[in-house]
Amino acid sequence: MKRPFAVTTLLFAVLCLTSWNAIRLYAAISDWDSLAEFAPHPGPIYIATTASFWTLSGLALFNFLRRPSARARRFAAIYVFGYTAWAWTNRLLLQEARPNWPFALIATLVFLALFSALLFEKNLGNYFQQRENNDQQNKDSNPA
């Protein structure tokens, strides 16, 4: 079955977030001494820990979406809403207040609306359900 446009779009978005966090992880490790000296609290350990968590989670989600599983939609929703909650918590608690917060809030809400529309699109549900049914039939027909 051909992959729906919504899945391709979600894969691209997850790949972008995962790449961004992999770059954060690399930068935190390579500039550890500078960050330890000049970065405000909590420092490079926080950057490296969160970047590695979101990189590994993104790779897992990318794999779930690429080879559809029953858990892919749920994991995608948890990933994106969790990433959004983390980003806003980070922004509000660890960063200096910025005057562009209304724009950032609107952009976040638009992103979440687009993501939700893609994730809960009917074709996407059919794609995951059909793939799950095919996998179940293969297990039933091949007793091991």
C-alpha positions as CSV (number, residue, x, y, z in Angstrom):
1,M,0.0,0.0,0.0
2,K,1.3,3.4,-0.9
3,R,2.2,5.7,2.0
4,P,-0.4,8.5,2.5
5,F,0.8,12.1,2.2
6,A,0.0,12.7,5.9
7,V,2.5,10.0,6.9
8,T,5.2,11.4,4.6
9,T,4.6,14.9,6.1
10,L,4.7,13.5,9.7
11,L,7.9,11.6,8.8
12,F,9.5,14.8,7.5
13,A,8.4,16.8,10.6
14,V,9.8,14.1,13.0
15,L,13.0,14.0,11.0
16,C,13.4,17.8,11.3
17,L,12.9,17.7,15.1
18,T,15.2,14.7,15.5
19,S,17.9,16.3,13.4
20,W,17.6,19.5,15.4
21,N,18.0,17.7,18.7
22,A,20.9,15.6,17.3
23,I,22.6,18.9,16.4
24,R,21.9,20.2,19.9
25,L,23.4,17.1,21.4
26,Y,26.5,17.4,19.2
27,A,26.9,21.1,20.0
28,A,26.5,20.4,23.8
29,I,29.2,17.7,23.7
30,S,31.6,19.6,21.5
31,D,31.3,22.9,23.4
32,W,30.9,21.4,26.8
33,D,33.7,23.5,28.4
34,S,32.4,26.8,27.0
35,L,28.8,26.0,28.0
36,A,29.9,25.0,31.5
37,E,31.7,28.3,31.9
38,F,29.3,30.7,30.3
39,A,25.9,29.1,30.0
40,P,23.3,29.9,32.7
41,H,21.9,27.2,35.0
42,P,21.2,24.2,34.4
43,G,24.1,24.1,31.9
44,P,25.4,21.6,29.4
45,I,24.2,18.5,31.2
46,Y,20.6,19.6,30.8
47,I,21.1,20.4,27.1
48,A,22.8,17.1,26.5
49,T,20.2,15.1,28.4
50,T,17.2,16.7,26.8
51,A,18.7,16.6,23.4
52,S,19.6,12.9,23.7
53,F,16.1,12.1,25.0
54,W,14.3,13.9,22.1
55,T,16.7,12.5,19.6
56,L,16.2,8.9,20.7
57,S,12.4,9.4,21.0
58,G,12.3,11.0,17.5
59,L,14.2,8.0,16.1
60,A,11.8,5.6,17.7
61,L,8.8,7.6,16.3
62,F,10.4,7.8,12.9
63,N,10.7,4.0,12.9
64,F,7.1,3.5,14.1
65,L,5.8,5.8,11.4
66,R,8.0,4.3,8.6
67,R,6.9,0.8,9.4
68,P,3.4,1.4,10.8
69,S,2.5,-0.2,14.0
70,A,-0.7,0.1,16.1
71,R,1.2,2.3,18.5
72,A,2.4,4.8,16.0
73,R,-0.4,7.4,16.2
74,R,-0.5,7.3,20.0
75,F,3.3,7.6,20.3
76,A,3.3,10.5,17.7
77,A,0.7,12.4,19.7
78,I,2.6,11.8,23.0
79,Y,5.8,12.9,21.3
80,V,4.5,16.1,19.8
81,F,2.4,17.2,22.7
82,G,5.3,16.3,25.1
83,Y,7.8,18.2,23.0
84,T,5.5,21.2,22.9
85,A,5.0,21.1,26.7
86,W,8.8,20.7,27.2
87,A,9.6,23.6,24.9
88,W,7.1,25.9,26.6
89,T,8.2,24.9,30.1
90,N,11.8,25.5,29.0
91,R,10.9,28.8,27.6
92,L,8.9,30.0,30.6
93,L,11.1,28.7,33.4
94,L,14.7,28.6,32.1
95,Q,14.9,31.4,29.6
96,E,14.6,35.2,29.9
97,A,11.3,36.6,29.0
98,R,11.0,37.5,25.4
99,P,8.7,40.1,23.8
100,N,7.7,37.7,20.9
101,W,5.8,35.2,23.1
102,P,2.4,36.0,21.5
103,F,3.8,35.1,18.1
104,A,5.5,31.9,19.5
105,L,2.2,30.9,21.1
106,I,0.2,31.4,17.9
107,A,2.8,29.5,15.9
108,T,2.7,26.7,18.4
109,L,-1.1,26.5,18.3
110,V,-1.1,26.5,14.4
111,F,1.6,23.8,14.4
112,L,-0.4,21.7,16.9
113,A,-3.6,22.2,14.8
114,L,-1.9,21.1,11.6
115,F,-0.3,18.1,13.4
116,S,-3.6,17.0,14.8
117,A,-5.3,17.4,11.4
118,L,-2.6,15.2,9.9
119,L,-2.5,12.7,12.7
120,F,-6.3,12.1,12.8
121,E,-6.9,12.2,9.1
122,K,-9.1,9.3,8.0
123,N,-6.6,8.0,5.4
124,L,-4.0,7.8,8.1
125,G,-6.2,5.7,10.3
126,N,-7.0,3.4,7.4
127,Y,-3.3,3.0,6.6
128,F,-2.3,2.0,10.1
129,Q,-5.4,-0.3,10.5
130,Q,-4.8,-2.0,7.1
131,R,-1.1,-2.5,7.9
132,E,-2.0,-3.9,11.3
133,N,-4.6,-6.3,9.7
134,N,-2.0,-7.4,7.1
135,D,0.5,-8.1,9.9
136,Q,-2.0,-10.1,11.9
137,Q,-3.0,-12.2,8.8
138,N,0.7,-12.9,8.2
139,K,1.1,-14.1,11.8
140,D,-2.0,-16.3,11.5
141,S,-1.0,-17.9,8.2
142,N,2.6,-18.6,9.2
143,P,2.6,-20.7,12.4
144,A,6.1,-20.7,13.8
